[in-house]
Amino acid sequence: MRDSDPDGPRIRRRSYLYGSVAAVSGLAGCLGARDDRTARKGTGEQSTAVHSGNETTDERVDGGDDEATDAVSITECTTITEPGTYVLAADLEAGPGETCIEIRASDVTLDGRGRTITGSGRTEPLEEPFEPATTGVLVRPTLTAAKKKRKKAGVTVPLTDGLSNVTVQNLTVQGFDAGITFEGVTGGEISGTTMTTMQYGLLLIKSSENTLRGNESTGNDRNGIRLERANGNLLEANTANDNGLPGGTGITLAESHENRLVGNDVDGNISGLELNRSHGNRLEENSVSGNIFDGIVLLGSRANSLVGNAVNSNTNLFGVILFDSHETTLEENTVNGNAQGGITLVEADDNTLVGNTANRNGFDGGIVLTYSDGNTLSNNTANGNIGASALSGPDIDPTLGPGFNLFDSSANRGRANTARGNDGGPINIVGGEGNSIEINGVVYTEATADGTPRGTDEQPMLSDPLEVLVETGEREQLLETIDVADAELPVDG
């Protein structure tokens, strides 16, 4: 059901998930201007201002690679205000509360040459939303005095004059609130970097048409990679593993549209990959497995495509879950061995599921539709989903773990689906009307479960986690039931 329906949604849309729609645009206002340490490009040769007491000396890189021959050598934290190529000539360390390198010009390349920038440690946030106070490398346009005053007062300032063609590469950052931040940047690139032990690894804010390729962002508290109101970017072959304690994700897109995520590893996080009010994105051939909660989560999002992703063995909740998300295509994804269910739709309409595999998932089944109408399910396989066989005792419902599970969902259709060897039979249908789903050559339209008609009252309800989500629309209540410290990551299977 859509927000525009006159009766409103059956369940309240979640207002938050780990603060994932919190505005981060105040980041720049938290950083003090540090123009007294400026790397500049001279008329005859490129140079950097390296401060030592009251003296300033110019340094130029000699020798090395052709591109680096005329590069500026950086030996301490600084601010870059002129185009050019800059290289780190030493590991850098920022003081307490400091951002190390600020880039305030277009057409800049910063090459870390494998060196490390270290901060004094992450801020311990007491309130939400959390706004990073320090960054290893911050790329953003210079703010006027009036805009700085507005940002300090908490007023969102539009970035009318952004930067372009900025590259940051071959660098390790650790111990800041954010590793590398692009704010108001177009056509830039971040590649070959390593981000660790921060709140956010890579952060894009209001930045478009950038490429993030071959980066590793691990062990960060909130998000390995986060896009905030950032459109048309490419994230390719990045690793975002083991992020999110106590409650974050490997990769998060918040109000970010038409991005492409291709071939990323998003494994072993608290949650894997989240789209929150983000539309028209394409997720292709990503690995999103072994996460403690869900693999891929879509919240209030529409017209996204999930193609050829591996979403396996997520240990406590669902492989893929669409909540209040519509017009999405799921094609040829593998969603196996997830604890509560495989592909799950909650109040999600007009989606297309074609050629997916959802085997050996938990109690809710392989493919689950709850208050979800007008979806198309064709050529999907949902085999060996488990329910009763995972438990023991006289009161266990034998219909747990069906191949397909429909609860108060109507006008869903599909052909040529397969569901064999499921504890709960090929399909459970509770309530709803106008469904027509072919499974194993049989077209199911009524509450028929495994072929034996049952009354609605006799049909199994949903698992406790999904029922909490259905009744409240609030995911945090669902997550409170799981002790993260005691959760064990599974072996992919």
Residue pairs with C-beta under 8 A, 6 or more apart in sequence:
1 7
1 8
1 9
1 10
1 347
1 349
1 371
1 373
2 9
2 326
2 349
3 9
3 13
3 324
9 324
9 347
9 473
10 347
10 371
11 346
11 347
11 371
11 469
11 470
11 471
11 472
11 473
12 472
12 473
12 474
13 300
13 324
13 473
14 299
14 323
14 473
14 474
14 475
15 474
16 22
16 476
17 274
17 276
17 297
17 299
17 475
17 476
18 222
18 244
18 247
18 248
18 249
18 271
19 128
19 129
19 130
20 249
20 252
20 254
20 274
20 276
20 299
21 254
21 255
21 276
21 277
22 128
22 129
22 130
23 129
23 156
23 228
24 129
24 131
24 132
24 203
24 205
24 226
24 228
25 156
25 157
25 183
25 205
25 206
25 228
25 229
26 131
26 151
26 154
26 156
27 131
27 132
27 135
27 138
27 178
27 181
27 183
27 203
27 205
28 138
28 140
28 143
28 151
28 183
29 148
29 151
29 152
29 157
30 131
30 132
30 133
31 99
31 102
31 133
31 134
31 135
31 138
33 148
34 79
34 98
34 99
34 102
35 79
35 81
36 51
37 49
37 51
37 76
37 77
37 78
37 79
38 49
38 78
38 79
38 80
38 81
39 47
39 48
39 49
39 72
39 74
39 78
39 79
39 80
39 81
39 82
39 86
40 47
40 48
40 49
40 81
40 82
41 47
41 72
41 82
41 83
41 84
42 58
45 60
45 70
46 60
46 70
46 71
46 72
46 84
46 85
47 58
47 59
47 60
47 72
48 58
48 59
48 72
48 73
48 74
48 75
48 78
48 86
49 56
49 58
49 78
50 56
50 57
50 58
50 59
50 75
50 76
50 78
51 76
59 72
59 73
59 75
59 89
60 70
60 72
60 73
61 68
61 69
61 70
61 71
61 72
61 73
61 87
61 89
62 69
63 69
64 71
67 85
68 85
68 87
68 111
70 85
71 84
71 85
71 86
71 87
71 111
72 84
72 85
72 86
72 87
73 86
73 87
73 89
74 86
74 87
74 88
74 89
74 92
74 101
75 88
75 89
75 90
75 92
76 92
77 92
77 93
77 94
77 98
77 99
77 100
77 101
77 117
78 101
78 102
79 101
79 102
79 103
79 104
80 86
80 101
80 102
80 103
80 104
80 105
80 108
80 110
81 104
81 105
81 142
82 105
83 105
83 106
83 107
83 108
84 107
84 108
84 109
85 108
85 109
85 111
86 108
86 109
86 110
86 111
87 110
87 111
87 112
87 113
88 110
88 111
88 112
88 113
88 115
88 117
88 171
90 115
91 115
91 116
91 117
91 118
92 100
92 101
92 115
92 116
92 117
92 118
93 100
93 117
93 118
93 119
94 100
94 117
94 118
94 119
94 120
94 134
94 136
94 176
95 120
96 120
97 120
97 133
97 134
98 119
98 120
98 134
99 134
99 135
99 136
99 138
99 176
100 117
100 119
100 135
100 136
100 137
100 176
101 110
101 117
101 136
101 137
101 138
102 137
102 138
102 139
102 140
103 110
103 137
103 138
103 139
103 140
103 163
103 166
103 168
104 140
104 141
104 142
104 163
105 163
106 163
106 164
106 165
106 166
107 164
107 165
107 166
108 165
108 166
108 167
109 166
109 167
109 169
110 137
110 166
110 167
110 168
110 169
110 171
111 169
111 170
111 171
112 168
112 169
112 170
112 171
112 172
112 193
113 170
114 170
114 171
114 172
115 171
115 172
116 171
116 172
116 173
116 174
117 136
117 137
117 171
117 172
117 173
117 174
118 173
118 174
118 175
119 134
119 136
119 173
119 174
119 175
119 176
119 177
119 198
120 134
120 175
121 175
122 175
122 176
122 177
122 197
122 198
122 199
122 221
123 130
123 132
123 133
123 134
123 177
123 199
125 199
130 199
130 222
132 176
132 177
132 178
132 181
132 199
132 200
132 203
133 177
134 176
134 177
134 178
135 176
135 177
135 178
135 179
135 180
135 181
135 203
136 171
136 173
136 174
136 176
136 178
136 179
136 180
136 198
137 168
137 171
137 173
137 179
137 180
137 181
138 178
138 181
138 183
139 163
139 166
139 168
139 180
139 181
139 182
139 183
139 185
139 188
140 159
140 163
140 181
140 182
140 183
140 184
140 185
141 159
141 161
141 162
141 163
141 184
143 151
143 157
147 157
150 157
151 157
159 183
159 184
159 206
161 184
162 184
162 185
162 186
162 206
162 207
163 184
163 185
163 186
163 188
164 185
164 186
164 187
164 188
165 187
165 188
166 182
166 185
166 188
166 189
167 188
167 189
167 190
167 191
168 180
168 188
168 189
168 190
168 191
168 193
169 189
169 190
169 191
169 192
169 193
170 191
170 192
170 193
171 180
171 192
171 193
171 194
172 193
172 194
172 195
172 196
173 179
173 180
173 193
173 194
173 195
173 196
173 198
174 195
174 196
174 197
174 198
175 197
175 198
176 198
177 198
177 199
177 200
178 198
178 199
178 200
178 201
178 203
179 193
179 195
179 196
179 198
179 200
179 201
179 202
179 203
179 217
179 220
180 190
180 193
180 195
180 201
180 202
180 203
181 200
181 203
181 204
181 205
182 188
182 190
182 203
182 204
182 205
182 207
182 210
183 205
183 206
183 207
184 205
184 206
184 207
185 204
185 207
185 210
186 207
186 208
186 209
186 210
187 209
187 210
188 207
188 210
188 211
189 210
189 211
189 212
189 213
190 202
190 210
190 211
190 212
190 213
190 215
191 211
191 212
191 213
191 214
191 215
192 214
192 215
193 202
193 215
193 216
194 215
194 216
194 217
194 218
195 201
195 202
195 215
195 216
195 217
195 218
195 220
195 224
196 217
196 218
196 219
196 220
197 219
197 220
198 220
198 221
199 220
199 221
199 222
200 220
200 222
200 223
200 226
201 215
201 217
201 218
201 220
201 223
201 224
201 225
201 240
201 243
202 212
202 215
202 217
202 224
202 225
202 226
202 238
203 223
203 225
203 226
203 228
204 210
204 212
204 226
204 227
204 228
204 230
204 233
204 256
205 228
205 229
205 230
206 228
206 229
206 230
207 230
207 233
208 230
208 231
208 232
208 233
209 232
209 233
210 230
210 233
210 234
211 233
211 234
211 236
212 225
212 233
212 234
212 235
212 236
212 238
213 234
213 235
213 236
213 237
213 238
214 236
214 237
214 238
215 225
215 238
215 239
216 238
216 239
217 224
217 225
217 238
217 239
217 240
217 243
218 224
218 239
218 240
218 241
218 242
218 243
219 242
219 243
220 243
220 244
220 248
221 243
221 244
221 245
221 246
221 248
222 243
222 244
222 248
223 240
223 243
223 244
223 248
223 249
223 250
223 251
223 252
224 240
224 241
224 243
224 244
224 249
224 250
224 251
224 266
224 269
225 235
225 238
225 240
225 250
225 251
225 252
226 251
226 252
226 254
227 233
227 252
227 253
227 254
227 256
227 259
228 254
228 255
228 256
229 254
229 255
229 256
230 253
230 256
230 259
231 256
231 257
231 258
231 259
232 257
232 258
232 259
233 256
233 259
233 260
234 259
234 260
234 262
235 251
235 259
235 260
235 261
235 262
235 264
236 260
236 261
236 262
236 263
236 264
237 262
237 263
237 264
238 251
238 264
238 265
239 264
239 265
240 250
240 251
240 264
240 265
240 266
240 269
241 250
241 265
241 266
241 267
241 268
241 269
242 268
242 269
243 249
243 250
243 269
243 270
244 250
244 269
244 270
244 271
245 270
245 484
246 270
246 484
247 270
247 479
247 484
248 269
248 270
248 271
249 269
249 270
249 271
249 272
249 273
249 274
249 297
250 266
250 267
250 269
250 271
250 272
250 273
250 288
250 291
251 261
251 264
251 266
251 272
251 273
251 274
252 273
252 274
252 276
253 259
253 274
253 275
253 276
253 278
253 281
254 276
254 277
254 278
255 276
255 277
255 278
256 278
256 281
257 278
257 279
257 280
257 281
258 279
258 280
258 281
259 278
259 281
259 282
260 281
260 282
260 284
261 273
261 281
261 282
261 283
261 284
261 286
262 282
262 284
262 285
262 286
263 284
263 285
263 286
264 273
264 286
264 287
265 286
265 287
266 272
266 273
266 286
266 287
266 288
266 291
267 287
267 288
267 289
267 290
267 291
268 290
268 291
268 489
269 291
269 292
270 291
270 292
270 293
270 484
271 291
271 292
271 293
271 294
271 295
271 297
272 288
272 289
272 291
272 294
272 295
272 296
272 297
272 311
272 314
273 283
273 286
273 288
273 295
273 296
273 297
274 296
274 297
274 298
274 299
275 281
275 296
275 297
275 298
275 299
275 301
275 304
275 325
276 299
276 300
276 301
277 299
277 300
277 301
278 301
278 304
279 301
279 302
279 303
279 304
280 302
280 303
280 304
281 301
281 304
281 305
282 304
282 305
282 307
283 296
283 304
283 305
283 306
283 307
283 309
284 305
284 306
284 307
284 308
284 309
285 307
285 308
285 309
286 309
286 310
287 309
287 310
288 295
288 296
288 309
288 310
288 311
288 314
289 295
289 310
289 311
289 312
289 313
289 314
289 492
290 312
290 313
290 314
290 315
290 489
290 490
290 491
290 492
291 314
291 315
292 314
292 315
292 316
292 482
292 484
292 487
292 489
293 314
293 315
293 316
293 317
293 479
293 482
294 314
294 317
294 318
294 319
294 320
294 321
295 311
295 312
295 314
295 318
295 319
295 320
295 335
295 338
296 306
296 309
296 311
296 319
296 320
296 321
297 320
297 321
297 323
298 304
298 320
298 321
298 322
298 323
298 325
298 328
298 348
299 323
299 324
299 325
300 323
300 324
300 325
301 322
301 325
301 328
302 325
302 326
302 327
302 328
303 326
303 327
303 328
304 325
304 328
304 329
305 328
305 329
305 331
306 320
306 328
306 329
306 330
306 331
306 333
307 329
307 330
307 331
307 332
307 333
308 331
308 332
308 333
309 333
309 334
310 333
310 334
311 319
311 320
311 333
311 334
311 335
311 338
312 319
312 334
312 335
312 336
312 337
312 338
312 492
312 493
313 336
313 337
313 338
313 490
313 491
313 492
313 493
314 338
314 339
315 339
315 487
315 488
315 489
315 490
316 339
316 340
316 465
316 482
316 487
317 338
317 339
317 340
317 465
317 478
317 482
318 338
318 339
318 340
318 341
318 342
318 343
318 344
318 364
318 466
319 335
319 336
319 338
319 341
319 342
319 343
319 344
319 358
319 361
320 330
320 333
320 335
320 342
320 343
320 344
321 343
321 344
321 345
321 346
322 328
322 344
322 345
322 346
322 348
322 351
323 346
323 347
323 348
323 469
323 473
323 475
324 346
324 347
324 348
325 348
325 351
326 348
326 349
326 350
326 351
327 350
327 351
328 348
328 351
328 352
329 351
329 352
329 354
330 343
330 351
330 352
330 353
330 354
330 356
331 352
331 353
331 354
331 355
331 356
332 354
332 355
332 356
333 343
333 356
333 357
334 356
334 357
335 342
335 343
335 356
335 357
335 358
335 361
335 366
336 342
336 357
336 358
336 359
336 360
336 361
336 493
337 359
337 360
337 361
337 490
337 492
337 493
338 361
338 362
339 361
339 362
340 361
340 362
340 363
340 364
340 463
340 465
340 466
341 361
341 362
341 363
341 364
341 365
341 366
341 368
341 405
341 463
341 466
342 358
342 359
342 361
342 365
342 366
342 367
342 368
342 382
342 385
343 353
343 356
343 358
343 366
343 367
343 368
344 364
344 367
344 368
344 370
344 466
345 351
345 368
345 369
345 370
345 372
345 375
345 409
346 370
346 371
346 372
346 466
346 469
346 470
347 370
347 371
347 372
348 369
348 372
348 375
349 372
349 373
349 374
349 375
350 373
350 374
350 375
351 372
351 375
351 376
352 375
352 376
353 367
353 375
353 376
353 377
353 378
353 380
353 414
354 376
354 378
354 379
354 380
355 378
355 379
355 380
356 367
356 380
356 381
357 380
357 381
357 382
358 366
358 367
358 380
358 381
358 382
358 385
359 366
359 381
359 382
359 383
359 384
359 385
360 383
360 384
360 385
360 386
360 493
361 385
361 386
361 401
362 385
362 386
362 387
362 390
362 401
362 463
363 386
363 387
363 390
363 400
363 401
363 463
364 401
364 405
364 462
364 463
364 466
365 382
365 385
365 387
365 401
365 402
365 403
365 404
365 405
365 422
365 424
365 428
366 380
366 382
366 383
366 385
366 402
366 403
366 404
366 419
366 422
367 377
367 380
367 382
367 403
367 404
367 405
368 404
368 405
368 406
368 407
368 462
368 466
369 375
369 404
369 405
369 406
369 407
369 409
369 412
370 407
370 408
370 409
370 462
370 466
370 470
371 407
371 408
371 409
371 470
372 409
372 412
373 409
373 410
373 411
373 412
373 432
374 410
374 411
374 412
375 409
375 412
375 413
375 414
376 412
376 413
376 414
377 404
377 412
377 413
377 414
377 417
377 437
378 414
378 415
378 416
378 417
379 415
379 416
379 417
380 414
380 417
380 418
381 417
381 418
381 419
382 403
382 404
382 417
382 418
382 419
382 422
383 403
383 418
383 419
383 420
383 421
383 422
384 420
384 421
384 422
385 401
385 402
385 403
385 422
385 423
385 424
386 400
386 401
386 422
386 423
387 396
387 397
387 398
387 399
387 400
387 401
387 402
387 423
387 424
388 396
388 397
388 398
388 400
388 401
388 423
388 424
389 401
389 423
390 401
390 423
391 400
397 460
398 423
398 424
399 423
399 424
399 425
399 428
399 449
399 450
399 459
399 460
400 423
400 424
400 460
401 422
401 423
401 424
402 419
402 422
402 423
402 424
402 425
402 426
402 427
402 428
402 449
402 450
403 417
403 419
403 420
403 422
403 424
403 425
403 426
403 427
403 439
404 417
404 419
404 426
404 427
404 428
404 437
404 439
405 424
405 427
405 428
405 462
406 412
406 427
406 428
406 429
406 430
406 432
406 435
406 437
407 430
407 431
407 432
407 461
407 462
407 470
408 430
408 431
408 432
409 431
409 432
409 435
410 432
410 433
410 434
410 435
411 433
411 434
411 435
412 432
412 435
412 436
412 437
413 435
413 436
413 437
414 436
414 437
414 438
415 438
416 438
417 437
417 438
417 439
417 440
418 439
418 440
419 425
419 426
419 427
419 439
419 440
420 426
420 440
424 449
424 450
424 460
425 449
425 450
425 451
426 439
426 440
426 442
426 444
426 450
426 451
427 437
427 439
427 444
427 448
427 449
427 450
428 449
428 459
428 460
429 435
429 444
429 446
429 447
429 448
429 449
429 459
430 447
430 456
430 459
430 460
430 461
431 447
431 456
434 445
435 444
435 445
436 443
436 444
436 445
437 443
437 444
437 445
438 444
442 451
446 453
447 453
447 454
447 455
447 456
447 459
448 454
449 459
461 467
462 470
464 481
465 478
465 481
468 474
468 477
468 478
468 481
469 475
469 478
